[in-house]
């Protein structure tokens, strides 16, 4: 296992839990997430906020002191949906 990942690919995972766990690694520079169903991501943002909450470890929050909570909005996240 790689202990200091820099680039991560997530296929699926529209609820954001895998993304959240990936972004906890400070070494991660880019996480590319691909999900076929944009509706799953949108529903997760609205109805499952605890699954994709990056409060306390988001790159944007640490760099800018912002109130960013959603992992999908982290600057290290590249999100692709259909």
NORCOR-V103395 format. One record per residue. N is the residue number from 0. RES is the residue in one small letter. OMEGA is omega as a letter, one per 20 degrees, with the letter a starting at -180 (none if undefined). Layout:
[[N,RES,OMEGA] [N,RES,OMEGA]]
This chain:
[[0,x,r] [1,x,a] [2,x,r] [3,x,a] [4,x,r] [5,x,r] [6,x,a] [7,x,r] [8,x,r] [9,x,r] [10,x,a] [11,x,r] [12,x,a] [13,x,r] [14,x,r] [15,x,a] [16,x,r] [17,x,r] [18,x,r] [19,x,a] [20,x,r] [21,x,a] [22,x,r] [23,x,r] [24,x,a] [25,x,a] [26,x,a] [27,x,r] [28,x,a] [29,x,r] [30,x,r] [31,x,r] [32,x,a] [33,x,r] [34,x,a] [35,x,a] [36,x,r] [37,x,r] [38,x,r] [39,x,r] [40,x,r] [41,x,r] [42,x,r] [43,x,r] [44,x,a] [45,x,a] [46,x,a] [47,x,a] [48,x,r] [49,x,r] [50,x,a] [51,x,a] [52,x,a] [53,x,r] [54,x,r] [55,x,r] [56,x,r] [57,x,r] [58,x,a] [59,x,a] [60,x,a] [61,x,a] [62,x,a] [63,x,a] [64,x,a] [65,x,a] [66,x,r] [67,x,r] [68,x,a] [69,x,a] [70,x,r] [71,x,a] [72,x,r] [73,x,a] [74,x,r] [75,x,a] [76,x,r] [77,x,a] [78,x,r] [79,x,r] [80,x,r] [81,x,none]]
